[in-house]
Amino acid sequence: MKNLKDILVKVSIDEVVGSTDVIINSVQFDSRKIAENDLFLAQKGVTVDGHLFIPTVIELGAKVIVCEIFPKEIIEGVTYIKVADSDSALAIIASNYFGNPSSALKLIGVTGTNGKTTIATLLYQLFKNAGFKVGLLSTVKILVDDKEFKTTHTTPDSITINSYLANMVDAGVDYCFMEVSSHGIHQKRTHGLQFEGGIFTNLSHDHLDYHNSFAEYRDVKKSFFDLLPKNAFALVNIDDKNGSIMLQNTKAIKRTYALKTIADFKGKVLEKRMSGTLLVVDGIEIWTKLIGTFNAYNLVAIVATAELCGLEKMEILRLVSELDSVSGRFQYIVSKKGITAIIDYAHTPDALKNVLETISDIKTGKEKVITVVGCGGDRDKTKRPKMAMIASQLSNQAIFTSDNPRTEDAQTIIDEMELGVAKENIAKTLSVVDRKQAIKTACKFSEAGDIVLIAGKGHEDYQEINGERFHFDDLEVVKECFNQLNK
């Protein structure tokens, strides 16, 4: 229970009808969760306008309504607060309600197209191993020190974020590492949070179903760095041409990392194997279990972040050598017959290209590469032919299948993917709509030494079809296939 006056601090208010000297039980933006004496914040969502539910939530007992447009009927005994931007208001109100928890720990945000989950998760691992109490807000899971919670969004809503941050503060957490998506930034879910630092990984084709253009997508990412305070750090991958753009207007301390360009934190790949990578970071060699150039970038970012947070360099490099790969990120198993299956979340053209080029780098002979890949429904359609083009160019065999078709027809998605396949590569492609059968087919096509890449879903343990989620785990299916092949 909180006093309304206290949770309105720093909220930009246009007009108030009713008393602000009110005790509220909780803050909600979902009308289905409203109970007696709650505050309801009406947002103009992407698909639904919360203002339509104001009469319903008042009937359910809401005592405070925060909205951009007052309803026609004003009910006595209910306080109405008009704001210019409901999204920003929700973020600040949620932060105030939970006691501004982001200011009571060191919160570091990771943004970019690829690498967010890996960097955030491995930073959690490293700082945990260094003896700190640590939190994680990621696509894969939410961790409050050792306690794990499931997650549904890369960047949760403002109430969920602040609720978990408050739990972390109560648990004595020192650092929290958080994935920051373009959706989360654009919808102001991170507004009002106090960040100790921000990390930019890279920028490539993604989410153009939501953002109107690549420039808008880039500028949304940039706005995260624009809002960092001057005592925070802004760490960017300067090998990416957008890295310098992220730093243009930030007040934060500017730092860069790279493999190719001169940077504050410089890495170089010395050796690539299926068992790991030999790196040199700022002149010091380090062996890591992680594989590929894309992971080399991630690791240099991790080393840089740890150093910017005050950890000693040699201790950081020791801790990096102990890091394990992240679930669904270049995760591999080998069958008794010597077939390697790699499970990877690669669901953008750039990520798929990175994984396939990494496989090419670590191949030792004439092993075939068989790629199973699909594209999500109700998402950016323009990347579908690009994904298929890359898979067919860089694989000996490409099998196009379903991903999460959602409300779209899976075969239609595959048909749109196939438009990107060059004529000379058509013979190397195959369409198998059922994802389980596609994986089984890839395993049957493979021989000892071959590599089967199953891309797109990674850690996900479900398929979303016609609005319903069904259990599906790429790794489970591969293990089942390998067991059958071993008989």
Secondary structure, DSSP 8 states (H G I E B T S, - for coil): -EEHHHHTTT--EEEEES-S--EES-EES-GGG--TT-EEE--B-SS-BGGGGHHHHHHTT--EEEESS--SS--TT-EEEEES-HHHHHHHHHHHHTT-GGGGSEEEEEESSSSHHHHHHHHHHHHHHTT--EEEE-SS-EEETTEEE--SSSS--HHHHHHHHHHHHHTT--EEEEE--HHHHHTTTTTT---SEEEE----S--TTTSSSHHHHHHHHHHHHHTS-TTSEEEEETTSTTHHHHHTT--SEEEEEESSS--SEEEEEEEEETTEEEEEETTEEEEES--SHHHHHHHHHHHHHHHHTT--HHHHHHHHHT----TTSSEEEE-TTS-EEEEE---SHHHHHHHHHHHHHH--SS--EEEEE---TTS-GGGHHHHHHHHHHH-SEEEE--S--BTS-HHHHHHHHHTTS-GGGGGGEEE-SSHHHHHHHHHHH--TT-EEEEES-TT--EEEETTEEEE--HHHHHHHHHHHHH-
